[in-house]
């Protein structure tokens, strides 16, 4: 999209050619977030459930995943969705700050644990109306950077969002689950895509990625994983 490209070029210019300060503490920094602030960020703890990425105590898999297996196989997040990551993602997502978005993408690409390389990455789609309003799909921008760094192929046209639903942030858990029913449609899945990773910015209840994973599994995909920037614990 032309509008998205203008925003991207503007932010790249500001990032590369103007004096830069840390977005959080305003100290001089070559990066969007200085090293001191990075050290204080809420990185995900190591003891989490491998399926849903929620905290676990004294067990390998959380009780909920044991009792009600998820439609996706594994998930991982880089950060817990706490301050200041919630602020950074909000600026990247709603205020068109692609400098922050690129920094978040770089953190994902550099810190993901990739034990088995997937066949393809699929960013969670936005509805066309939401995409027009926002100017870009933040999940696609994250996926582009991860693809560049890992060489894992990207398929951003494999699925589409066919319902423009109420934003999930305004709903409770039960409403979130109902809100995403039937919102995705598969456009094209190649037969050799048997291990797919979904890319998203934030996972709260996981309702959105669950719905997308369900239709991919129904289409014959054997393994669907989720990589997200942040996870609500």
N, C-alpha and C positions, 0 to 999 in steps of 0.2 A: 504494500500500500504506500502511495506517495506521502501521505501524512505521516505515517510511521517512519519512513526513511528520513524525512526532514527532522523529526524529533531525534532520531538516532545520530544523524550527522551533527546536529547542534550539540548534543551531549558529548560526542566524541571530541568535538572542537574544544569544548570547555574542559574536558578531561585531559587532553593532550597538550594544549597550548597556553592555558591560563594557569596562574599560580593556584595550587590546590590545597585545601585544608581538610582535615578529618571531618566528616559529616557529623560525628557525635560530639567531639570535644573541641573542634575548630583549631587544633594544633596543626602546624605545617606537616604535610604528609604527601608522599608520592602516590598513595592509594586512597580510595574513597574512605576507608576506615583505617586509622593508624594502628600500628602493631600493639600499642598499649591497650587500646580499646578492644582489639581482637581478642586479646588474652582474657578480657573480662566478659566476653559474650557467652550466652547460655547454650553451650554445645550440648548435644544429647549425651546423657549418661551411657555408660557401656552396658549396664544391666537392663536390657529391654527385651521384650518379646520379639523374636525374629519375624513373626507374622504381622502383628499390628503396630510394632514399635512403641508400645506403651511400657511403662515401668513394671518390672516384676521383682518379687522378693522371694528368695529361697526356692526358685523353680526355673526351669528352662523356658516354658511356654506359659503364658497367662491363662488363668482359669477360663476366661471368656472364649478364647480361641480354641481351647480344648473342647469346650462344650458346644460351641457354634463356630465351626471352621469357616474362615473367610473365603470369598471367591478368588481372591488373589493369594499367591503363595508366600511371598516375603515382602517386607517393606523396610525402608530405612530413611531416616531424616538426619540432616546435619545439625540442626538446632532445635531446641524446644521453643515453642511459640510464646516467648516471654519478652519483656523489655530488655534491650532495645530492638530485638529482631522484629517484633510486631510493628514497630514504627518504621523500620527500614523497608519491610515488605509492603506496608501501606503506601509509602512514598513511591516505591517502584511500581506498584500496581495501579494506584489511583491518581498519582501526581506526575506521571510520565517522566520519572527520573530514571533514565536508562543507565546512567552511571552507576547508581546503586544496584539496579537490576543486573548489570554485567558483573559487578563485584560479587553479588550473591551467587550468580552462575559459576563464577570462578571458584568460589568456596565449595560449591557442590562438586564440581568436576575434580577438584584436588583432594577432596576428603571422602568421596564415595568409596565403599568397599565393593569391588567388582570381582567376586570369586569365579563367576561363570559369565562370560560375555554374552549378553542377549543377542537375538537376531535383529531386533529393531527397537527403536525408541518411539513411543507415541505420546505426544503432549496432550493433556486433557483439553478438548476443544472448547472454545467459547461460542456462544450463539452469535450469528452475524450482526444482530443489532447491538449486542454488548461489545463486540469487536469494533464496530463502527464508533461507538461512544468512547471507548478506551484508547483506540488507535493501534493497539497491538495486543497479542495474547501473551501474557507474562510466562505461561508454561512453555509456549513455543520458544520464546527467547531464551529461557533456561536450557531447553533441550538443544537448541542450536549450539550453544557454547559447550555443552557436554559432548555433543557429537564432534565438534571441532577438536576437543582435547583427547577424546577416547577413540575416535574413528568408528564408533558404533553408528550404523545407519539410522537415519531419521525418516519417519513417515508421518507428516503432518496432515495428509489428506486421506488417511486410512479410515477415519471415523469423523462424524460430524454431530453437532448438537442441534437437535431439531425442535427443541422447546425452549423458549426464553422464560425461564422460571424466576421466581423471587430469589434474591441473593440469599445464600445459605447463612450468612452472618446474622441475619435478622430472625432466624428460626431456632426452635429448640430441637433436641435430638430426634424426637418422633416426627416432627414436621420436616426435618431435613431428609429423612428416609422417604417420606411420601413425595416430597418436592422433586426428587430426582428420578422417580419411576418413569421409564420410557423416554428419557431425554436424549439418548444417544442412538445413532444409527451407523452401522458399518457400511462403508463405501467399497473398500476393497482390502482383503486380507490375502496375502500370498501364502501358498501351501507350506512353504519352508519357514514361515514365521511361527515357530513352535515355542519360542521363549520371547515374550514381549515385556518391555518395561514401560510403565506409564509414568510420565513426568508431570508433577504438579508443584505449586508453590507451597501450599499449606494443607495439611490433613488434620481435620478436627475430629469428626466422628467417622470419617472415611466413607460416608454415604455416596459421594460422587464417584470415587474410584471403584467402589464396590459395584456400582451399577455398570460402569464401563467394563470392568473385569468380567462380569456375568455374561454380557453379550459376546465378549471375545472368547470365553470358554465355550459358550454355546456354538460358536462358529468353528470350534475344533482346536483352538489354541491350548497347548498342554500346560504351559506355565505363564502366569502373569504376575509380575512384581511391580512394586511402587517405589519410586524414588522421589522424595519431596524435600523442599528446602527446610521446612519447619513442621513440627508435630506438636499438637496440643497434648500435654501430659495430664 
